[in-house]
């Protein structure tokens, strides 16, 4: 039976195949980069310079496109549950590559909107949703550790894209930069996703976590892994207060982080710091967040996730307040470290909480709903910062107003206790 199970996996490994899934999921997180704000933000000044658009105009287009993409994420979650992560990863990888090629030929506002929409839907949304629903299928007991290792791809992406894009734009222009990422998606990610991804361990006769307690033989119709968690449907989850409180918790970091990231270069310019310093801070945030995320995975396997969420929001208050007083490169570096610590916990906790509370069965639909709210939050993030700058000539007022959101997050996370399912 064990030999049959091993023959069913696409790649023979001396270890549990779920760790290969973690690797390809991490690669997917890395290649979500073209659709992430930390990547797109590098191109904003080039668009303003080349086409004469205002900052608030580009911010508005970006927010509107992100909003439209967010409204589609619920359906992406449904498609994942129906078609599986393997087919969706290949389809989304191809689509994101085409979106990069489209963005390389943008010449007007309408094309910019379509380009931003495709990047946000396929990159920031779908390309992160697929790995975050795939890894929890393969791990239950070791889920925190697996998600932490997968997050390496996301941190590598946020560390690499800002300086790489800045260099590419300087040396070869923004159009070449978009084409390069499209080619890399087609050459690297899409083939690996097609050949390596399997939707869940049961599909190849294995069990979550590499468990061998039960025979891994799918010839028997009654074969089921041991029940390590309770599964909820989306309709059942929506009847709990925890579901709605967690949706609020998911939206807040998206709103705050996207607003800050999108306008960080401009915020730093107000204090006499350069665009290069902003790019360094974004990379530093990722570098610091990487070891923090590894620790977060082990902590989340032992500490209630809603308490971790409350700590994340407390951290957001600290680094936003610190941002108000930055006046030197040294203080900018400290800010990047504080932001990275918060972000390290955030990346794991916000993905860990959904399968932990509601199980694996309808994770695509449930996480898709969460992703919709997250993308909507990120859509609203840049817009008030852009309007505040045009209205007040700076960012102090909007940064002070931003503090209200993590305060609300602390309250919601403490109230969002794990629901108990009552079987009828």
TIDO-904024 format. One record per residue (C-alpha): residue number from 1; residue in one letter; chain; x, y, z. Coordinates in steps of 0.2 Angstrom, whole numbers, plus 5000, padded with zeros to 4 digits. Layout:
<setors>
SETOR NUM A A X Y Z
...
</setors>
This chain:
<setors>
SETOR 1 X A 5000 5000 5000
SETOR 2 X A 5014 5012 5004
SETOR 3 X A 5022 5009 4987
SETOR 4 X A 5006 5012 4978
SETOR 5 X A 5004 5029 4987
SETOR 6 X A 5022 5034 4983
SETOR 7 X A 5019 5029 4965
SETOR 8 X A 5005 5041 4964
SETOR 9 X A 5015 5057 4968
SETOR 10 X A 5023 5066 4954
SETOR 11 X A 5040 5067 4962
SETOR 12 X A 5048 5053 4972
SETOR 13 X A 5055 5061 4988
SETOR 14 X A 5062 5053 5004
SETOR 15 X A 5051 5064 5014
SETOR 16 X A 5032 5068 5015
SETOR 17 X A 5026 5075 4999
SETOR 18 X A 5017 5089 5008
SETOR 19 X A 5034 5098 5009
SETOR 20 X A 5035 5099 4991
SETOR 21 X A 5018 5107 4991
SETOR 22 X A 5025 5120 5003
SETOR 23 X A 5039 5124 4991
SETOR 24 X A 5028 5126 4976
SETOR 25 X A 5016 5136 4987
SETOR 26 X A 5030 5147 4992
SETOR 27 X A 5035 5150 4974
SETOR 28 X A 5017 5155 4971
SETOR 29 X A 5018 5168 4985
SETOR 30 X A 5034 5175 4977
SETOR 31 X A 5026 5176 4960
SETOR 32 X A 5011 5185 4967
SETOR 33 X A 5023 5200 4967
SETOR 34 X A 5018 5209 4951
SETOR 35 X A 5001 5211 4958
SETOR 36 X A 5007 5217 4975
SETOR 37 X A 5007 5235 4981
SETOR 38 X A 5025 5234 4986
SETOR 39 X A 5029 5231 4967
SETOR 40 X A 5017 5242 4959
SETOR 41 X A 5021 5257 4969
SETOR 42 X A 5038 5258 4961
SETOR 43 X A 5030 5262 4944
SETOR 44 X A 5019 5276 4951
SETOR 45 X A 5031 5290 4949
SETOR 46 X A 5035 5284 4932
SETOR 47 X A 5017 5285 4926
SETOR 48 X A 5015 5302 4934
SETOR 49 X A 5030 5308 4925
SETOR 50 X A 5027 5300 4908
SETOR 51 X A 5008 5303 4906
SETOR 52 X A 5006 5319 4917
SETOR 53 X A 4993 5310 4929
SETOR 54 X A 4991 5317 4946
SETOR 55 X A 4995 5306 4962
SETOR 56 X A 4976 5306 4967
SETOR 57 X A 4971 5301 4950
SETOR 58 X A 4983 5286 4949
SETOR 59 X A 4978 5282 4967
SETOR 60 X A 4959 5283 4962
SETOR 61 X A 4962 5271 4947
SETOR 62 X A 4972 5259 4958
SETOR 63 X A 4958 5259 4972
SETOR 64 X A 4944 5257 4959
SETOR 65 X A 4953 5242 4950
SETOR 66 X A 4957 5234 4967
SETOR 67 X A 4939 5236 4973
SETOR 68 X A 4933 5228 4957
SETOR 69 X A 4945 5214 4959
SETOR 70 X A 4940 5211 4977
SETOR 71 X A 4922 5209 4972
SETOR 72 X A 4928 5194 4961
SETOR 73 X A 4938 5185 4974
SETOR 74 X A 4922 5176 4982
SETOR 75 X A 4920 5168 4965
SETOR 76 X A 4939 5163 4964
SETOR 77 X A 4937 5154 4981
SETOR 78 X A 4922 5145 4974
SETOR 79 X A 4932 5140 4958
SETOR 80 X A 4946 5133 4969
SETOR 81 X A 4934 5122 4979
SETOR 82 X A 4926 5116 4963
SETOR 83 X A 4941 5114 4951
SETOR 84 X A 4955 5112 4964
SETOR 85 X A 4971 5122 4967
SETOR 86 X A 4981 5113 4953
SETOR 87 X A 4971 5119 4938
SETOR 88 X A 4968 5136 4946
SETOR 89 X A 4987 5139 4949
SETOR 90 X A 4991 5135 4931
SETOR 91 X A 4976 5146 4924
SETOR 92 X A 4980 5160 4936
SETOR 93 X A 4999 5159 4932
SETOR 94 X A 4995 5161 4914
SETOR 95 X A 4983 5175 4917
SETOR 96 X A 4995 5185 4927
SETOR 97 X A 5009 5183 4914
SETOR 98 X A 4997 5191 4901
SETOR 99 X A 4992 5204 4914
SETOR 100 X A 5011 5209 4915
SETOR 101 X A 5012 5210 4896
SETOR 102 X A 4997 5221 4896
SETOR 103 X A 5004 5233 4908
SETOR 104 X A 5020 5234 4898
SETOR 105 X A 5009 5243 4884
SETOR 106 X A 4998 5255 4895
SETOR 107 X A 4996 5272 4887
SETOR 108 X A 4980 5279 4894
SETOR 109 X A 4969 5279 4910
SETOR 110 X A 4957 5265 4903
SETOR 111 X A 4972 5253 4900
SETOR 112 X A 4979 5257 4917
SETOR 113 X A 4963 5253 4925
SETOR 114 X A 4962 5236 4916
SETOR 115 X A 4980 5233 4920
SETOR 116 X A 4978 5236 4938
SETOR 117 X A 4962 5226 4939
SETOR 118 X A 4971 5211 4931
SETOR 119 X A 4986 5213 4943
SETOR 120 X A 4976 5214 4958
SETOR 121 X A 4964 5200 4954
SETOR 122 X A 4977 5187 4948
SETOR 123 X A 4992 5193 4958
SETOR 124 X A 4987 5200 4975
SETOR 125 X A 4971 5190 4976
SETOR 126 X A 4971 5173 4967
SETOR 127 X A 4990 5170 4967
SETOR 128 X A 4990 5172 4986
SETOR 129 X A 4973 5163 4989
SETOR 130 X A 4978 5147 4980
SETOR 131 X A 4994 5143 4991
SETOR 132 X A 4985 5148 5007
SETOR 133 X A 4971 5136 5003
SETOR 134 X A 4983 5122 4997
SETOR 135 X A 4995 5121 5011
SETOR 136 X A 4981 5118 5024
SETOR 137 X A 4975 5104 5014
SETOR 138 X A 4991 5095 5017
SETOR 139 X A 4994 5099 5035
SETOR 140 X A 4984 5100 5051
SETOR 141 X A 4995 5097 5066
SETOR 142 X A 5010 5105 5058
SETOR 143 X A 5000 5118 5049
SETOR 144 X A 5008 5133 5058
SETOR 145 X A 5025 5127 5053
SETOR 146 X A 5020 5123 5035
SETOR 147 X A 5012 5140 5033
SETOR 148 X A 5028 5149 5040
SETOR 149 X A 5039 5140 5028
SETOR 150 X A 5027 5144 5014
SETOR 151 X A 5028 5162 5019
SETOR 152 X A 5047 5163 5015
SETOR 153 X A 5041 5165 4997
SETOR 154 X A 5030 5180 5001
SETOR 155 X A 5044 5188 5011
SETOR 156 X A 5057 5185 4997
SETOR 157 X A 5045 5193 4985
SETOR 158 X A 5042 5209 4996
SETOR 159 X A 5061 5210 4999
SETOR 160 X A 5066 5207 4981
SETOR 161 X A 5053 5216 4970
SETOR 162 X A 5055 5234 4976
SETOR 163 X A 5074 5236 4974
SETOR 164 X A 5073 5225 4958
SETOR 165 X A 5059 5235 4950
SETOR 166 X A 5068 5251 4955
SETOR 167 X A 5084 5245 4946
SETOR 168 X A 5075 5238 4931
SETOR 169 X A 5065 5254 4929
SETOR 170 X A 5081 5265 4930
SETOR 171 X A 5091 5254 4918
SETOR 172 X A 5078 5248 4905
SETOR 173 X A 5062 5257 4909
SETOR 174 X A 5045 5252 4916
SETOR 175 X A 5039 5243 4901
SETOR 176 X A 5053 5231 4900
SETOR 177 X A 5051 5227 4919
SETOR 178 X A 5033 5221 4916
SETOR 179 X A 5038 5210 4901
SETOR 180 X A 5052 5202 4911
SETOR 181 X A 5040 5197 4925
SETOR 182 X A 5028 5190 4913
SETOR 183 X A 5041 5179 4905
SETOR 184 X A 5048 5173 4921
SETOR 185 X A 5030 5167 4926
SETOR 186 X A 5028 5157 4910
SETOR 187 X A 5045 5149 4911
SETOR 188 X A 5046 5145 4930
SETOR 189 X A 5030 5145 4939
SETOR 190 X A 5017 5139 4927
SETOR 191 X A 5027 5122 4922
SETOR 192 X A 5031 5118 4940
SETOR 193 X A 5013 5121 4946
SETOR 194 X A 5007 5110 4932
SETOR 195 X A 5019 5095 4936
SETOR 196 X A 5020 5096 4955
SETOR 197 X A 5004 5102 4963
SETOR 198 X A 4991 5090 4969
SETOR 199 X A 4976 5096 4978
SETOR 200 X A 4976 5086 4994
SETOR 201 X A 4985 5071 5001
SETOR 202 X A 4971 5060 4999
SETOR 203 X A 4972 5062 4980
SETOR 204 X A 4988 5052 4981
SETOR 205 X A 4984 5040 4995
SETOR 206 X A 4992 5050 5009
SETOR 207 X A 4986 5058 5025
SETOR 208 X A 4988 5076 5031
SETOR 209 X A 5005 5079 5040
SETOR 210 X A 5012 5063 5033
SETOR 211 X A 5002 5053 5046
SETOR 212 X A 5004 5034 5044
SETOR 213 X A 4991 5029 5058
SETOR 214 X A 4979 5024 5045
SETOR 215 X A 4982 5014 5029
SETOR 216 X A 4985 5026 5015
SETOR 217 X A 4975 5016 5002
SETOR 218 X A 4961 5025 4992
SETOR 219 X A 4955 5009 4985
SETOR 220 X A 4942 5008 4999
SETOR 221 X A 4927 5019 4997
SETOR 222 X A 4926 5022 5016
SETOR 223 X A 4944 5028 5017
SETOR 224 X A 4945 5044 5028
SETOR 225 X A 4959 5052 5038
SETOR 226 X A 4956 5053 5056
SETOR 227 X A 4946 5068 5061
SETOR 228 X A 4958 5081 5068
SETOR 229 X A 4947 5096 5065
SETOR 230 X A 4928 5100 5063
SETOR 231 X A 4923 5106 5045
SETOR 232 X A 4911 5120 5042
SETOR 233 X A 4902 5125 5026
SETOR 234 X A 4902 5143 5021
SETOR 235 X A 4884 5144 5026
SETOR 236 X A 4887 5137 5043
SETOR 237 X A 4902 5148 5046
SETOR 238 X A 4892 5164 5041
SETOR 239 X A 4880 5160 5055
SETOR 240 X A 4894 5163 5068
SETOR 241 X A 4899 5179 5076
SETOR 242 X A 4918 5174 5074
SETOR 243 X A 4916 5174 5055
SETOR 244 X A 4911 5192 5054
SETOR 245 X A 4923 5198 5067
SETOR 246 X A 4937 5189 5058
SETOR 247 X A 4932 5198 5042
SETOR 248 X A 4935 5215 5051
SETOR 249 X A 4952 5209 5057
SETOR 250 X A 4957 5204 5039
SETOR 251 X A 4952 5220 5032
SETOR 252 X A 4962 5231 5043
SETOR 253 X A 4980 5226 5040
SETOR 254 X A 4976 5226 5021
SETOR 255 X A 4969 5244 5022
SETOR 256 X A 4983 5251 5033
SETOR 257 X A 4998 5242 5025
SETOR 258 X A 4992 5245 5007
SETOR 259 X A 4990 5264 5010
SETOR 260 X A 5007 5265 5018
SETOR 261 X A 5016 5255 5005
SETOR 262 X A 5008 5264 4990
SETOR 263 X A 5012 5281 4997
SETOR 264 X A 5028 5277 5007
SETOR 265 X A 5040 5285 4994
SETOR 266 X A 5029 5301 4995
SETOR 267 X A 5028 5300 5014
SETOR 268 X A 5047 5299 5015
SETOR 269 X A 5050 5313 5003
SETOR 270 X A 5039 5324 5015
SETOR 271 X A 5053 5321 5028
SETOR 272 X A 5068 5323 5016
SETOR 273 X A 5071 5305 5014
SETOR 274 X A 5074 5297 4996
SETOR 275 X A 5064 5285 4986
SETOR 276 X A 5079 5273 4988
SETOR 277 X A 5077 5274 5007
SETOR 278 X A 5059 5269 5005
SETOR 279 X A 5064 5254 4994
SETOR 280 X A 5076 5249 5008
SETOR 281 X A 5063 5250 5021
SETOR 282 X A 5051 5239 5011
SETOR 283 X A 5065 5226 5009
SETOR 284 X A 5070 5228 5027
SETOR 285 X A 5052 5225 5033
SETOR 286 X A 5052 5208 5023
SETOR 287 X A 5070 5203 5029
SETOR 288 X A 5064 5206 5047
SETOR 289 X A 5048 5198 5045
SETOR 290 X A 5055 5182 5038
SETOR 291 X A 5062 5175 5055
SETOR 292 X A 5047 5182 5064
SETOR 293 X A 5036 5172 5053
SETOR 294 X A 5045 5156 5056
SETOR 295 X A 5043 5159 5075
SETOR 296 X A 5025 5164 5073
SETOR 297 X A 5021 5147 5065
SETOR 298 X A 5027 5138 5080
SETOR 299 X A 5019 5150 5092
SETOR 300 X A 5002 5148 5083
SETOR 301 X A 5002 5130 5085
SETOR 302 X A 5002 5133 5104
SETOR 303 X A 4994 5150 5107
SETOR 304 X A 4976 5155 5103
SETOR 305 X A 4976 5164 5086
SETOR 306 X A 4964 5178 5091
SETOR 307 X A 4977 5183 5105
SETOR 308 X A 4990 5184 5092
SETOR 309 X A 4979 5195 5081
SETOR 310 X A 4976 5207 5095
SETOR 311 X A 4995 5208 5097
SETOR 312 X A 4997 5212 5079
SETOR 313 X A 4985 5226 5080
SETOR 314 X A 4994 5233 5095
SETOR 315 X A 5010 5232 5084
SETOR 316 X A 5001 5242 5070
SETOR 317 X A 4997 5256 5082
SETOR 318 X A 5016 5257 5087
SETOR 319 X A 5023 5258 5070
SETOR 320 X A 5010 5270 5063
SETOR 321 X A 5014 5282 5078
SETOR 322 X A 5033 5280 5075
SETOR 323 X A 5030 5285 5057
SETOR 324 X A 5023 5301 5062
SETOR 325 X A 5040 5306 5070
SETOR 326 X A 5052 5300 5057
SETOR 327 X A 5065 5313 5052
SETOR 328 X A 5081 5302 5048
SETOR 329 X A 5087 5287 5039
SETOR 330 X A 5090 5279 5056
SETOR 331 X A 5072 5281 5062
SETOR 332 X A 5066 5275 5045
SETOR 333 X A 5076 5259 5048
SETOR 334 X A 5068 5257 5065
SETOR 335 X A 5051 5259 5057
SETOR 336 X A 5055 5246 5045
SETOR 337 X A 5060 5234 5059
SETOR 338 X A 5044 5237 5069
SETOR 339 X A 5033 5235 5053
SETOR 340 X A 5042 5219 5049
SETOR 341 X A 5039 5212 5066
SETOR 342 X A 5021 5215 5065
SETOR 343 X A 5020 5209 5047
SETOR 344 X A 5029 5193 5051
SETOR 345 X A 5015 5188 5063
SETOR 346 X A 5001 5195 5052
SETOR 347 X A 5006 5184 5037
SETOR 348 X A 5004 5168 5046
SETOR 349 X A 4990 5172 5058
SETOR 350 X A 4978 5179 5045
SETOR 351 X A 4980 5163 5035
SETOR 352 X A 4981 5151 5050
SETOR 353 X A 4964 5157 5058
SETOR 354 X A 4952 5151 5044
SETOR 355 X A 4957 5132 5043
SETOR 356 X A 4959 5133 5062
SETOR 357 X A 4942 5139 5065
SETOR 358 X A 4932 5131 5051
SETOR 359 X A 4942 5116 5044
SETOR 360 X A 4947 5111 5026
SETOR 361 X A 4931 5106 5018
SETOR 362 X A 4925 5123 5011
SETOR 363 X A 4941 5132 5014
SETOR 364 X A 4942 5140 4997
SETOR 365 X A 4924 5147 4998
SETOR 366 X A 4928 5153 5016
SETOR 367 X A 4945 5160 5013
SETOR 368 X A 4938 5167 4996
SETOR 369 X A 4926 5178 5006
SETOR 370 X A 4940 5183 5018
SETOR 371 X A 4951 5188 5003
SETOR 372 X A 4936 5198 4995
SETOR 373 X A 4936 5208 5011
SETOR 374 X A 4955 5209 5012
SETOR 375 X A 4956 5215 4994
SETOR 376 X A 4942 5228 4997
SETOR 377 X A 4952 5234 5012
SETOR 378 X A 4968 5236 5001
SETOR 379 X A 4957 5245 4988
SETOR 380 X A 4952 5258 5000
SETOR 381 X A 4969 5260 5008
SETOR 382 X A 4978 5271 4995
SETOR 383 X A 4964 5282 4991
SETOR 384 X A 4962 5292 5007
SETOR 385 X A 4981 5295 5008
SETOR 386 X A 4981 5302 4990
SETOR 387 X A 4966 5314 4994
SETOR 388 X A 4973 5319 5011
SETOR 389 X A 4990 5324 5002
SETOR 390 X A 4981 5334 4989
SETOR 391 X A 4969 5342 5003
SETOR 392 X A 4982 5345 5017
SETOR 393 X A 4998 5345 5008
SETOR 394 X A 5005 5331 5019
SETOR 395 X A 5000 5315 5028
SETOR 396 X A 5000 5318 5047
SETOR 397 X A 4981 5320 5047
SETOR 398 X A 4978 5303 5038
SETOR 399 X A 4991 5294 5049
SETOR 400 X A 4982 5300 5065
SETOR 401 X A 4965 5294 5058
SETOR 402 X A 4973 5277 5053
SETOR 403 X A 4976 5273 5071
SETOR 404 X A 4957 5270 5074
SETOR 405 X A 4957 5255 5063
SETOR 406 X A 4970 5244 5073
SETOR 407 X A 4961 5249 5089
SETOR 408 X A 4945 5242 5082
SETOR 409 X A 4955 5227 5077
SETOR 410 X A 4961 5223 5095
SETOR 411 X A 4943 5223 5100
SETOR 412 X A 4936 5212 5086
SETOR 413 X A 4951 5199 5088
SETOR 414 X A 4948 5197 5107
SETOR 415 X A 4929 5194 5104
SETOR 416 X A 4932 5182 5090
SETOR 417 X A 4933 5166 5100
SETOR 418 X A 4934 5149 5091
SETOR 419 X A 4916 5144 5087
SETOR 420 X A 4909 5127 5093
SETOR 421 X A 4899 5117 5080
SETOR 422 X A 4883 5109 5087
SETOR 423 X A 4879 5094 5076
SETOR 424 X A 4861 5092 5073
</setors>
